[in-house]
Amino acid sequence: MDHAERLAPFRTEAAAFEKAVRRAFDLGEPVPTVPPCPGWTVADLVRHLGGVHRYLVYVLRERLTAPPDPAGLTLPEVPTDPDGLTDWFAQGARELAGLFHELGPDTAVWTWSVEQTAGFWLRMQLIELAVHRWDAESATGTPGRLDPDVAADAVTQTIEVMAPARRGWQQAPPGTGQRYRFRRTDGPESWTVAFSGDQVLLEPGSTAPADVEASGTASDLALFLWRRLPPTALRITGDAALLPYWFTLVPPV
C-alpha cells in the first residue's frame, strides 16, 4: 500500500472505531471493558487513541523534526461524558487525516523510527487504528476482521519496523538462528523471518526450511503479531513451542 491508498482506510477505520465506541457507551454504566487490553475500559481506549492522534497532529502541523518538548505541548481538556469523549476522538481523527492528505508521504517530520516522514505516521496509525477498532468491537461482541490489505501491510511493518525497534527498546535476547514463516491463506504472501544476534532478517520469497510455520488469514496473522489472537488461532507446523517464543525475541511494549 502507498500513502494515497492508506488514506481511505484510515478514515473508514476511524468511522468504524467511533461506531463501536458509541455502541459500547450506549450500554450505560459500567463502561464495558476491553478484553484484549487488560485493565482498560472503552473510555480508556478512546482517551489513548485520541491522545495519540492529537500528539501527532501537533508534530505534523508544526513540521517538527525533533521530539516535542513536553513543556510546550498542551492538549485540549478531554471530555468525560461519553458523547463528548466520542466527538473529541472523531474530531482528532479528522484533523489527522486532513494533515496526512495535505502533507503527503515525503514531508520530513520526527518519528521514533529511521524513516522520518509523514508517510511513516500514516502507515503506523492506520495499523494501530485498525487494531484498536478490533479492540473496541470486542468490548460488545465479535469483532470484524482487519481489511486484508491493511492486515498484510501490518505483518510486513511489524517484521520490518516494529520487531527491530522493540528488540532495542526491551533488550531482547540475541537470536540464535530461529527461523519463522508466516503464510497467508487468503493471499499469495508469506513472510520468512530469521533472528541472528541482534538482527531481524526478513527473507522475501524464501523457501528455506523454517523451524515453525504459522498459517492464517492476513487478519489473523496481524492480530497474532499484535498479541490479539493466541497461537491456537493459526495452523502451525514445525516446532509449535517456538511460536510463543516470538514474543521473547520481539517483546511487547
HUNOR-V748322 format. One record per backbone hydrogen bond with DSSP energy under -0.5 kcal/mol. CO is the residue of the C=O (numbers start at 1). NH is the residue of the N-H. If there is no record, write none. Layout:
BEGIN
CO NH
CO NH
END
This chain:
BEGIN
2 6
3 6
3 7
4 7
4 8
5 9
6 10
7 11
8 12
9 13
10 14
11 15
12 16
13 17
14 18
15 19
16 20
17 21
18 22
19 23
20 24
21 25
22 26
24 27
25 28
32 42
33 35
34 37
37 40
40 34
41 45
42 46
43 47
44 48
45 49
46 50
47 51
48 52
49 53
50 54
51 55
52 56
53 57
54 58
55 59
56 60
57 61
58 62
59 64
60 63
64 110
68 70
69 72
69 73
70 73
72 74
73 75
81 85
82 86
83 87
84 88
85 89
86 90
87 91
88 92
89 93
90 94
91 95
92 96
93 97
94 98
95 99
96 100
97 101
98 102
99 103
100 104
105 119
107 118
114 116
115 117
116 109
117 121
118 122
119 123
120 124
121 125
122 126
123 127
124 128
125 129
126 130
127 131
128 132
129 133
130 134
131 135
132 136
133 137
134 138
135 139
136 139
137 140
137 141
141 143
147 151
148 152
149 153
150 154
151 155
152 156
153 157
154 158
155 159
156 160
157 161
157 162
158 163
161 165
162 166
163 167
164 168
165 169
166 170
167 171
167 172
175 197
178 180
178 195
179 211
179 212
180 193
181 183
181 214
182 184
182 191
183 216
189 184
191 182
191 193
192 203
193 180
194 196
194 201
195 177
196 199
197 175
199 196
199 201
200 202
201 194
201 203
202 204
203 206
211 239
212 181
213 237
214 183
215 235
216 185
217 221
218 222
219 223
220 224
221 225
222 226
223 228
223 229
224 227
230 233
231 234
234 236
235 215
237 213
238 240
239 242
240 243
240 244
241 245
242 246
243 246
244 247
245 248
245 249
246 250
END
